[in-house]
Amino acid sequence: MILTEIDGVPLYSSVQEALAYAAQNGLSGYHTHNYNGQTGYMGGNTHSEATGGGMTAVIDPDENVDIPEEVSDNALNNNSNQTYTGY
């Protein structure tokens, strides 16, 4: 589920949605934002990466998107994810 958009990029309620968005837009990983007291997930390792051009697809939450296991595993185990607050 899309919680909101920040700088034109969707903020999702789950890591899997953020990773699917990232995979569809040539990005990897995810980072978090605090939105209305809830943690939201955005595709791309950093907000700067997520907002840098080339992104075209917003995933349909009802669509089953296959995320390569190595992408999902790497992102879920990546300790460099950033958290942004104040949005």
Secondary structure, 3 states (H helix, E strand, C coil): CEEEEECCEEEECCHHHHHHHHHHCCCCCEEEEEECCEEEEEECCCHHHHHCCCCCCCCCCCCCCCCCHHHHHHHHCCCCCCEECCC
